[in-house]
Amino acid sequence: MELQDVVIRIWQDVLACPTGPFGMRFAIQPIVAAALAVRDGARDARARHTPYFWTIVSDRTQRASLLKEGFVAVAKVLLIALVLEAIYQVVVLEAFYPVEALIVVLTLAYVPYVLTRGPAERIVPWWVQRQT
């Protein structure tokens, strides 16, 4: 099988996932990851850390440690996402494709976490102050 065929299969499978069985994970997993990011963003705000995503992008010295911290923070969500993806692939595709599973898991769980944590760090204190 050529690389081009593999890439085409991956994209076809990934694009078919939201409408098939277990499609609810395409909503639930990003929501859970975002909720964890809000929790961690609020903790960052209380500790007066620099914004998470911006620090990842702009500070080479902290990038690896922050990415690792984020990965650890959503490890349970990533593990659950991986198990759901494996079950989906075995039931629907009748095979397990690790690269495809990794793409889906990172897209559904890790990316929403990374993109939500920084804004949450700035919004949560504003929201709390506004409520009081």
Sequence and secondary structure as in RCSB ss.txt:
>XXXX:A:sequence
MELQDVVIRIWQDVLACPTGPFGMRFAIQPIVAAALAVRDGARDARARHTPYFWTIVSDRTQRASLLKEGFVAVA
KVLLIALVLEAIYQVVVLEAFYPVEALIVVLTLAYVPYVLTRGPAERIVPWWVQRQT
>XXXX:A:secstr
  HHHHHHHHHHHHHHGGGSTTTTHHHHHHHHHHHHHHHHHHHHHHHT   HHHHHHH HHHHHHHHHHHHHHTH
HHHHHHHHHHHHHIIIIISS  HHHHHHHHIIIIIHHHHHHHHHHHHHHHHHHHHH 
